[in-house]
Amino acid sequence: MTTRIPPHDCPAHAYLALHLLARKAAGRKRLGDEMGLGSGHMRKLLTRLVDKGLARPFSTGHEVSEEGHAVTRAAIDGPVLVNARGITAPGRHALVVVRGARHRLEDTVALHDAAVRAGGSGASVFITEPGRGHVMPEGIQFNRRTLRAILKGRKPGHDDVVVVGAGTTRATARLAATAAAMELLGIADLDRLHEGTRA
């Protein structure tokens, strides 16, 4: 049986909230709808982010602080919703590029499991090999055209890791990709979120 971390203690939920707030300040209800969280969980999560100095309240909701912006601009690029049919589990998909984290990549199954624990369907991992382009570390064959299409404009380097998360909804797909990235970076709790996103 998989144990899930409460959203207000989960670094993937925290990062995803910061990522969405960095794009546009929002009230608790709208942010909760985008993240698939109820009002109570969202209130606790936002309180934790404010207490850590990563977000701040304003008249109609919350926005990201400078410290929060530093987290979202660090090692993780995304999550971005994509159509990754044929290269990961079925459903909705989201992509993240974890910059400079290839040296941390040891166990892709652990990243997949982190995505499932967060409520997603799983995650697929891709790296770049000199002369071979993008490959899956396990040597599994996949649709390269699909991967090229979803990476358009992102240009991951040899030190970067591409993670495609899957879920039944947009929210769970984003969360799956983000949770796998947190696992890769070794971020197990909110206290390590700021430090750990600097890969």
C-alpha positions as CSV (number, residue, x, y, z in Angstrom):
1,M,0.0,0.0,0.0
2,T,1.3,3.4,-1.0
3,T,1.4,6.1,1.7
4,R,0.7,9.6,0.5
5,I,2.1,12.7,2.1
6,P,-0.5,15.3,3.2
7,P,-0.4,18.2,0.6
8,H,0.6,20.8,3.1
9,D,3.8,18.8,4.0
10,C,4.5,17.7,0.4
11,P,7.4,19.5,-1.4
12,A,5.9,18.6,-4.8
13,H,2.6,20.3,-3.9
14,A,4.5,23.3,-2.5
15,Y,6.7,23.7,-5.6
16,L,3.6,23.3,-7.9
17,A,1.8,26.0,-5.9
18,L,4.8,28.3,-6.3
19,H,5.1,27.6,-10.0
20,L,1.4,28.4,-10.6
21,L,1.5,31.5,-8.4
22,A,4.7,32.7,-10.2
23,R,2.7,32.6,-13.5
24,K,-0.2,34.5,-11.9
25,A,-1.2,35.5,-8.4
26,A,-4.3,33.7,-7.3
27,G,-6.9,33.2,-4.6
28,R,-7.1,30.0,-2.7
29,K,-10.1,28.6,-4.6
30,R,-8.7,29.1,-8.1
31,L,-5.3,27.7,-7.1
32,G,-7.0,24.8,-5.4
33,D,-9.0,24.1,-8.5
34,E,-5.8,24.1,-10.6
35,M,-4.0,21.8,-8.2
36,G,-7.0,19.5,-7.5
37,L,-7.0,20.3,-3.8
38,G,-9.8,21.2,-1.5
39,S,-10.1,24.5,0.5
40,G,-8.7,23.0,3.7
41,H,-5.6,21.5,2.2
42,M,-5.0,24.7,0.1
43,R,-5.3,26.9,3.2
44,K,-2.8,24.8,5.1
45,L,-0.4,24.7,2.2
46,L,-0.5,28.4,1.6
47,T,0.0,29.0,5.3
48,R,3.1,26.9,5.2
49,L,4.4,28.7,2.1
50,V,3.9,32.1,3.8
51,D,5.5,30.9,7.0
52,K,8.6,29.8,5.0
53,G,8.8,33.2,3.3
54,L,8.0,31.7,-0.2
55,A,4.7,33.4,-0.7
56,R,2.8,36.4,0.7
57,P,-0.9,37.2,1.0
58,F,-2.4,40.2,-0.7
59,S,-5.9,41.6,-0.8
60,T,-7.4,39.0,-3.2
61,G,-5.2,36.0,-2.7
62,H,-1.5,35.1,-2.7
63,E,1.6,35.8,-4.7
64,V,5.1,34.5,-4.8
65,S,7.8,36.3,-2.7
66,E,11.3,37.0,-4.1
67,E,12.4,33.9,-2.2
68,G,9.7,31.9,-3.8
69,H,10.7,33.1,-7.3
70,A,14.3,32.0,-6.5
71,V,12.9,28.5,-6.0
72,T,10.9,28.4,-9.2
73,R,13.8,29.8,-11.3
74,A,16.4,27.3,-10.0
75,A,16.8,23.7,-11.1
76,I,13.4,22.8,-12.3
77,D,12.0,24.0,-15.7
78,G,8.2,23.3,-15.6
79,P,5.9,21.5,-15.2
80,V,4.4,22.2,-18.6
81,L,1.3,20.3,-19.9
82,V,2.2,18.3,-23.1
83,N,0.8,15.4,-25.2
84,A,3.2,12.6,-24.5
85,R,1.1,9.7,-25.8
86,G,3.4,6.8,-26.6
87,I,6.3,7.6,-24.4
88,T,4.7,7.2,-20.9
89,A,1.6,6.0,-19.2
90,P,-1.8,6.9,-20.7
91,G,-3.8,9.9,-19.6
92,R,-2.7,13.6,-19.2
93,H,1.0,14.5,-19.3
94,A,3.3,17.1,-17.9
95,L,7.0,17.7,-18.6
96,V,9.8,19.0,-16.4
97,V,13.5,19.5,-17.2
98,V,15.7,19.1,-14.1
99,R,18.7,21.2,-14.9
100,G,22.2,19.8,-13.9
101,A,20.7,16.8,-12.2
102,R,22.1,13.9,-14.3
103,H,24.7,13.1,-11.7
104,R,21.9,12.4,-9.3
105,L,20.1,9.9,-11.5
106,E,20.5,6.4,-10.1
107,D,17.1,4.7,-9.9
108,T,14.4,5.7,-12.4
109,V,12.0,3.3,-10.6
110,A,12.2,5.6,-7.5
111,L,11.1,8.5,-9.6
112,H,8.2,6.6,-11.1
113,D,7.2,5.5,-7.6
114,A,7.4,9.1,-6.3
115,A,5.0,10.1,-9.1
116,V,2.5,7.4,-8.1
117,R,2.8,8.3,-4.4
118,A,1.8,11.9,-5.3
119,G,-1.3,10.6,-7.0
120,G,-0.1,10.3,-10.6
121,S,0.0,7.3,-12.9
122,G,3.8,7.3,-13.2
123,A,6.7,9.0,-14.8
124,S,9.2,8.3,-17.6
125,V,12.8,9.6,-17.6
126,F,15.0,10.7,-20.5
127,I,18.6,11.8,-20.8
128,T,20.8,13.0,-23.6
129,E,23.7,10.8,-24.8
130,P,26.4,12.2,-27.1
131,G,25.9,10.9,-30.6
132,R,22.6,9.2,-29.7
133,G,20.3,12.0,-28.7
134,H,17.6,11.4,-26.1
135,V,17.5,8.0,-24.6
136,M,15.8,6.3,-21.7
137,P,18.4,5.1,-19.1
138,E,17.0,1.6,-19.2
139,G,17.4,1.3,-23.0
140,I,13.7,1.1,-23.6
141,Q,12.6,2.1,-27.1
142,F,10.1,5.0,-27.4
143,N,8.6,7.4,-30.0
144,R,11.5,9.9,-30.5
145,R,9.3,12.1,-32.7
146,T,6.9,12.6,-29.8
147,L,9.7,13.5,-27.4
148,R,11.2,16.0,-29.9
149,A,7.8,17.6,-30.3
150,I,7.2,18.1,-26.5
151,L,10.8,19.3,-26.0
152,K,10.5,22.0,-28.7
153,G,12.3,25.1,-27.5
154,R,13.5,23.5,-24.2
155,K,17.0,22.2,-25.4
156,P,18.0,20.0,-22.4
157,G,21.7,19.5,-22.1
158,H,23.8,16.5,-21.3
159,D,23.7,17.2,-17.6
160,D,19.9,17.6,-17.6
161,V,17.2,15.0,-16.9
162,V,13.8,15.1,-18.6
163,V,10.8,13.8,-16.7
164,V,7.4,13.2,-18.2
165,G,4.7,12.6,-15.6
166,A,1.3,11.1,-16.2
167,G,-2.0,11.3,-14.4
168,T,-5.7,11.1,-15.0
169,T,-6.1,14.9,-14.8
170,R,-4.0,17.9,-15.6
171,A,-3.4,18.4,-11.9
172,T,-2.2,14.9,-11.2
173,A,0.0,14.9,-14.3
174,R,1.7,18.1,-13.1
175,L,2.1,16.7,-9.6
176,A,3.5,13.4,-10.9
177,A,6.2,15.2,-12.9
178,T,7.0,17.5,-10.0
179,A,7.1,14.7,-7.4
180,A,9.5,12.8,-9.6
181,A,11.7,15.9,-9.9
182,M,11.7,16.3,-6.1
183,E,12.7,12.7,-5.7
184,L,15.6,13.2,-8.1
185,L,16.8,16.2,-6.2
186,G,16.5,14.5,-2.9
187,I,13.9,16.9,-1.5
188,A,11.8,15.0,1.0
189,D,10.2,17.8,3.0
190,L,9.4,21.5,2.8
191,D,12.4,22.5,4.8
192,R,14.7,21.4,2.0
193,L,12.7,22.9,-0.9
194,H,14.7,26.1,-1.3
195,E,18.1,24.5,-0.7
196,G,17.4,21.4,-2.8
197,T,16.1,23.1,-6.0
198,R,19.6,24.4,-6.5
199,A,20.8,21.2,-8.2
